[in-house]
Amino acid sequence: MGATLATVSALLKEIYEKDAQDQLNNDTIGMKRIEKTSEGVTNEVGGRYVTFPVRTGRNTGIGARNENEALPTAGQQKTASARVPLKYLYGSIRLTGQTISLADSNFQAFASALDEEMTGLKRDLAKDMNRQFYGANTGVMTSITADAANSITVANAQYLEVGMAIDVFDITLVTNRISNRLIVSITPTTFPAATVVYSGADGSASIVATDVVVRTGNISREVTGLGSIIRATGILFNIDPTVEPVWKAVVNANGGTPRALTEALMIRVVDDVYTNGGNTTVGLTSLGVRRAYFNLLKTERRHVNTTKFEGGFEGLAFTTDKGDVPIVSDVDAPYGEIQFVNEKKIKLYQEGDWSWMNRDGSNLQRVIGFDAYEGTMFKYCEIGTHRRNSHGLLDDITEG
């Protein structure tokens, strides 16, 4: 029998394309739209903070009087001081010495392992930052509705991935049920719920429904995202809305019961934001809610082509008497919501962009006792707002 590919396979050299073909969605729409600034970063005892004054009340020393009546009692502007502590974000890679030497020695190799890991880490950090942008700084990615041996049923699997290391905490974020378990599989059930199987010791004896899932180690350490900013309750940046009532975002919800999207609901939120003195510049939403809005316009036989807005972003136009507002979809935006944001009042405070820890002169440091090298990227930052009441949330929308 003559030679075949099977018999000469040991003599053949595998040829790989230069770049690994990415199979993941790396879009970071929300973060890209936010104005970046290091304005106001200062050193203070106990850590690094961003501080700025917030005007919360007018001078009440005004009034109309008849002749020879006492003038109004002098008043003053009412202010509060917002204090925003920076958060510390990290990402690490590790490669063996053999991997670095062998991968770099062959110019036909599929990709330099070092370059692929370093570039990939930058993409992964940006992607996780986009998730945090929509979060509430607690790190909670979903809640648990049921559990079994080495598996949990989650209410929403949107932010979970196979291979992710997770912790489970009770709803108060105090009691740690299980730590550092790797997700083995995710099986969707009724959208957006899923059954998640995890590795390691079984934690079903301690896990209960209403517990929450976070990325390992992230509990209450993530940046403050829209999930905390666009709320009508809760202390934000050291200011309590029960003390300063103007420190509330506009929230239009339906008690957790999904409802059909209407333009009347959208207009109400934008109008309420305008009543507070705000100006909505974008509506950030999920793909499903964007579909619902598209279907709404289509049903009403409206022009539904996407429109290109300032900054190069495209979205469906939502027409108001103050001009068109782009409704922009983001794969990381929470399901069933539209976040009406005044982008000029959202700031990404940072000391610098993502950087490698290289104070000793190298991006990679040898792991003592191993033929291996590690590198760590870091960023000290926080997301803040100067006016909480210039943002709005339309919640409990049925996905399209």
N, C-alpha and C positions, 0 to 999 in steps of 0.2 A: 504493500500500500504506500502511496506517495505521501509526502509531507503535507500536513494540514496545519491550520492555525493552532489547533490543540497541541500538536506534537512539538511545535517550535515556539510555543508561547514563552518559554524561558529565555529565548534569544531576542524577543521583541522588546522594544523600549516603549513605555507608555508616554504619550505626548499629551500634556495638559494645557488648556488655555491659561493665559497669563493671570486672569482675575477670577476669583471665586464668584459664582453667579448667585447673587443675593436672592433669597426666597422670602424675605421679610418686608413688611411695610415700615419704612423708616420716616414717613412724613411727620413733621412737627409743626402743624399749622398754627396752633394756639400760641406757642412761644415765639414763633417768627413774627407775629403781629404786634408783639408788645415792645414798646420803646425801652431801650436799654440805657441805664445810667448808673453811675456810681455816686450820684449826688447825695450828700449828707452822711456818708460813712464816717463815723468818728470812733475814737477810743474812749471807753468809759470803764470804770471799775467793774469787774465781774464779767467782762466780755466785750464784744464789738457790737455796736448798735447803730441803727439809722434812727435819727430823731427828727421830728418836724412838728410845728404847731398846727392845730386844727381849729378853725373858727366854728363854734357851735351855737352862738347866740348873738343877737343884735344889741345895740345900745338902746335901752328902753327909756332913756331920759329925754323923751320927745313928747309933744302934745300941743293942743290948741287952748288958748286962754282968752278971757275977756280982759278989758282994760283994768289995770291995777290989781290983777290976781297974781298969786305966787307962781313963779316959773316952775317947769317940771324939775323934779329931783334928778340930779346928774346921774347918769348911768355909765356903763362901759361895755366894751366888746367882751364876749364870753369865749374863752379859748380852752382847749385841752391839749396836752402834749402826747403825741403818738410816739411809741418807742418800739422799734422793730429790731429784734435780735437776729443777727445773721445765722444761717444754717450752714452746715459743713457737709459737703457731698463728696463721695469718693468712688473710684472704680479701679480695679487692679487686674493685672495680667501676670501669668507665670509661664515661662518656657524653660525647657531643659537646655543645657549647653549643646547636647547632641542635635536637638531640633534646630537650633539657630545655625549651627555649622553645616549640617547636611542640607537644610532647605536653601541656604544661601549659596551653596557651592554649585548648584545646578541651575543654569540660567533658563532651562526649559521646565523647571519645576512649576507646579500649578500656581503658586504664588509664594512669595517669601512669607514664611510663617510669622516672622516678627512683624512685618509690615501689615499683614492681614489682621493680626491680633490688636495692634495698636490702632489701626484705622477703624476696625470693627468696634473697639471699646468706645471710641469717640461717638460713633453712631448710636451705640446702645445707651450711653449716658444721656445724649440729647433726647432719645426716645423716652427714657424714663423720666427725664425732666418735664417733658410734655405731659406725661401722665400726672405728675405731681402738680403741674399747673392747674389742673382741674380738681385737685384733691383738697383736703381740709387739714393738712399737716400732721394728721394722726398716723398716716401710713395705711389706714384701712382701705383694702381693695374690694372686699365683698364681705357679706355676712353668711353664716352657716344656717341652713334650715333643717338638716338632719345629718347623722353620722353613722358609720358602721366600721367594721374592722379595717383599719388602714385606708379608709375613704371617707369623704365628706360630700354632702350635697350643698352647693353654694347657690345663693340667689342670683348671682351675676358673675359670669366667668370672663368678663370683658378684658380684665387686666392680668389674667393668669396665663402662664405659659408652661409647657412641659420643660422640666429641668430647673425651674425656678425654685429657690430655697425659700420656704415659708415658715412663719410662726403663727400660732393660733392663740388669741387672747380672749378673755371674757369681755362683755360689752362695755365694762368700765375701763378697759385698757390697763388693768392692774394685774390681774391673775394670768400668768402665762401657762396655757394648757400644754402645748407641745412646741419644741424649738427645732429649727434647722432641719426640716423634713423636705426632701426633694419631690416635686410633682412628677409622677411617673406617667400619668395619662389624664386627659380631660375628655369626658364624653358628654356632649350637649344633650339636654333633655328639653323641657319646655322653655323656649327663649325667654330670658337670657340665662336661665339656670343650667347647671351642669353637675355631673358627678366627677369628683377629683380623687384620684388614687395617689397616695403619697408613700414614700419609702421609709424605712426605719421602724422603730418601735411603734406599736399600735397605741393611739391615744384616745380611742373611743370611750374608754372608761371615764375620762375627765371632760371630754368635749361635750357641749350641750348646744341645742339650737339657740340662736341669737349671738353665739360667739362670732368673732371676726377674724379675718385672714389678713396678714401683713407680710411684706417682704422681710426676710430674716434680719433682725437688728434695727429695723426702721421705725419701730413704734414711737410715735410722737417726736420724730426727728426730721421729718420732711419739710420742704418749704411750704409756706402758707399759700394755698391756691384759691381758685374761685369758689371752691366748696366752703371755705370759711369766710371769704370776703363778701360774696353775694348772699348774705343772710340777714334776716331782720332781728336775730337774737345772737347772744354770745359776745363775750369780751373779745375785742380785736385790737391788737397793738396797744394794749394797756388802757383802752377806752371802753367803758361799759355803756351799751345803748340804753339800759334802764336808768342811767344817770344822765346821759346825753342822748335824748331821743332822736336827734338828727343823724346819729351815727348808726343808721339802719339802711340796708339795701331794700329795694322794692322786691317783694316776693309775692307771686300769684300762684298759689298751689291749690290742689283739690283733695287734700287729706290722704294722699297716696293712691287715690283711684284714678286710673288713666282716663283721659277725655279726648275727644276729637279736637284737633288743632283748628282754630278759626283766626281770621285776621282781626276780629274784634278783640280777642284775647291779647294778641300781639300789640295792637294799638294801645290797649289799656296800660300795658307795662311801660311802653315807650312814653306815653303821656304822663304816667306817674313819675317816671324818672325826670322828665322835663319839668314837672311841677316842683321837684326838689332842686332844680337848677342844673340838672345834668343834661348831657347831649350824647345819645347813643350813637356809636360809630360802627358797631358790628354786632351781629347776632351769631354766636358760636353754638353749634349744635351737632348732634350725631347724624350719621348717614340716614338712619331710619326716619328721624324727624324732618330732615331735609327732603326725603321722599314724600313725607306727608304734606309738606308745604308745596312741593312741586305738583302733587295730585290736586291740592286745593286750588292752585292757580289754573291747572288744566281743566278742572271741572267748571270753573267760572269763565273758561275760554279766554284766559289772559295770556299775554306774551310771556313765555317761560324760558327764553334763551338766557344763558348765564351772562352776567355783565362784568366787565373788567373794572375794578375799582382802584383807587390810589394804592400804590405799593405793589402793583402787579397781581393782586389777589382777585380771583373770580368767585362769584357767588350769585344766587338768585336775589333779585332786588326786592326789598320790602319798602313800599312807598309810604312816606309820611309827609306831613306838611313842612317838615324841616329838611326834606330831601330823601333820597334813597339810602336805605341801610342794607349793606350786604348780609345775606344769610349764608354763612360759610360753614361747610361741614368739615369735621375733624374726626378721624377714626378713634381718637382718644377721648372725645367729648362724652360726658355721661349720657346714657340712654334716657329718652323721655323728657329732655329739657332743652330750652333755648336760653343761653346766657347772653343777656343784652349788656354789652360792655362799653364803657367810655374809655377807650384805649389811652387817651391822654392822661387819665387819672390812675392808670396802672403802671407801676414801675418795677423793673428788675434791678434791684440794688445788688451790686457785685464789686468785689475788689479786683476782679480780673476774670477773663474767660477761662475755660477749662485748661489746665496746665499740668505738665508732668512734674512730680516731685523730683527735682534734680539739684537740690542745694549742694550736693557733694560732687556736682559736675557731670552726672550721667543720668539718663532717663531710666536706666536699668541698674539694679543693685543685685549683687550676688547673694543668694540665699546661703547663709553660713551652714556648712556641713553638707551641702548638696551641690551637684553640678547643675545648678538651675539659677535663673535670674527672674526678678520680679520688678514690675513697674507699676506706679500708682498715679492716677490722675485725680485732681482735686479742684474744687470750686467753693468759695465762700460767698454765699449770696442769700437773698431773700426776695420774695415778691411782696410788694406793698401797694397801698392805695392812699391817695390824699383825700379822696371823697368817697366814702362807702355808699352814700345815698345817690351817687350818680350812676349806679349799676342796677340791673334788674334781672330777675329770674322768672321765667314762665315754666312751671313744673307740671308733672303728671300729664304728659302728652302721649297719646297713642302713637307708637312707631308706625311708619308707613311700610 
